[in-house]
Amino acid sequence: MQKLVVVLAVLLSLGLAQTQKVRVGLGYLPDVQFAPFYAGVVEGLYARRGLEVEFQHGFSSELYPLLAQGRLDFVVADAEDVMALRAQGTPLKYVLALYQSVPNALFSRAEKNITSVRDLKGKTIGIPGLFGTSYTSLQAMLRAAGLRESDVKIEQIGFTQAEAIVSGRVDVAMGFINNEPIVLEARGIKLNVIPAGPYNRSPGVGVISTDRVLENAELARRFVQATQEAMALTLREPRKAFEASKKYVQSLGEERFRVLEVSLRLYQSPYTRQNGLGFSNPQGWQSGLTLLKQTGRVKTDLPFTAFFTNEFLQRGLQVSTSAAK
């Protein structure tokens, strides 16, 4: 009996030793947009790979210093941030694409008749500030219309885009295709929405780490591939992922399920259907870096390949279109 107890104790200690804590920063307030990560924990996908995942929510500007200091292992935020920060010497690298394109979108009341980027001339455009992908996307959209920033009035309004449209403070606002337009349309407000993805072809939100963390390739591979599986689960069973999110998002109302549904459209692209969920298209990185350099947002001689890798991903992981509905 004593030998059995010793054996069980040894086995238990080995099991505990195999479990590794991973600290993940989620670049916004708790919300259903992070459903795959929540579901990955609740449904045991990370645990099956020996990972104990701990989340920290916050604005990305607050999370990047923690990542650089080694107090976080991964951060979920914008691809553009990797290009900007690595160009400045912070050794960040993007390892998984949650969104295949930027989620930014210009939206306005239908009666404003702003249906294309050419209609922006002379308009007042509300934007959180002259930073981040919102600003880059606006720059790309103006360039596509042959407009300069002086041809419009840009008003920095913080994260009050929906209210600014309702009150008439601005003609059009830069928000997110899976957020403000959904909220306003649910209130019966008719809108025109112009997605930024066709103009700013940079990869979208994804998982970012540091060169130091990625030296442990086995850990990176386990986390990245478990996250791929969580994305697949969320596509196949969005309701299950939504319910899992309730463990992390207080008072998650049914109206936010629509936000998840629209977000899921950003997970797949022709490139992922060829390579697998989570892969980011090298052409998007080349295009995104070129845009940032042309607009003066980034100065670097680094090649676009320095900012991302697909090496930790499981190739060929797919979810059929019918299963994703």
SULWONOR-V561839 format. One record per helix or strand of 3 or more residues. SS is the DSSP state (H for helix, E for strand). FROM is the first residue (numbers start at 0). LEN is the number of residues. If there is no record, write none. Layout:
[[SS	FROM	LEN] [SS	FROM	LEN]]
//
This chain:
[[H	1	17] [E	19	7] [H	31	11] [H	46	3] [E	50	7] [H	59	9] [E	73	4] [H	78	9] [E	91	6] [E	103	6] [H	109	3] [H	116	4] [E	123	4] [H	131	13] [H	148	3] [E	152	4] [H	160	7] [E	171	5] [H	179	7] [E	190	5] [E	205	5] [H	210	4] [H	216	20] [H	237	8] [H	253	11] [H	269	6] [H	281	13] [H	303	4] [H	320	4]]
//
